[in-house]
Amino acid sequence: ILNVEQSPQSLHVQEGDSTNFTCSFPSSNFYALHWYRWETAKSPEALFVMTLNGDEKKKGRISATLNTKEGYSYLYIKGSQPEDSATYLCALNNAGNMLTFGGGTRLMVKP
Amino acid sequence: DAGVTQSPTHLIKTRGQQVTLRCSPISGHKSVSWYQQVLGQGPQFIFQYYEKEERGRGNFPDRFSARQFPNYSSELNVNALLLGDSALYLCASSYDNYEQYFGPGTRLTVT
């Protein structure tokens, strides 16, 4: 059973603050690491799929890095906005046919 | 293009009953996966189907079953419902078993 962990569980920041959270995973048999953004009552939205050690990806104010040797990925949000409030999930894809999710980081951005 | 759709949105059942949840993938996607998300935890993998064949199964009892139809839509069936089956059931479709696109889920409440 793979253990994917995310920290912190929840985070409250002020509008304009930059923030980051962590996803840790077993580094053996790595295939891909996915980040999703999940707003209440909506579908989880794919942010990034990362496959190579050292990968850095960016989408607007959100970016992510990947270290497959030590088994972690960071998600950064620059200048948080209230609309960034959501649960951010990471998921390990190690065999191409299933995702193992972490527990998520719930982000709340106060105006 | 329509995203992944799921029906029904909400469902209330009694212990011991049976339930069927439905999922329509994005047009052109041949793979469908099912996940269970219990409050406060990340989604857990239940099944994956590709071209109507089961390609993966998570750690769920035999009360859980699924199938995929020739049009690639899928049903998840749960027999002999328990209170612990109360959860959000997510369906995800994929073209290449790599990036998965999620539907909004079916909220099942077992009383």
Interface residues (C-beta under 8 A of the other chain):
Chain A: I1 V4 Q6 A32 H34 Y36 A41 K42 S43 P44 A46 V49 L89 A91 N93 A95 G96 N97 M98 L99 T100 F101 G102 G103 G104
Chain B: G3 V4 S33 Y35 G40 Q41 G42 P43 Q44 F45 Q48 Y50 R55 G56 G58 N59 L90 A92 N97 Y98 E99 Q100 Y101 F102 G103 P104 G105
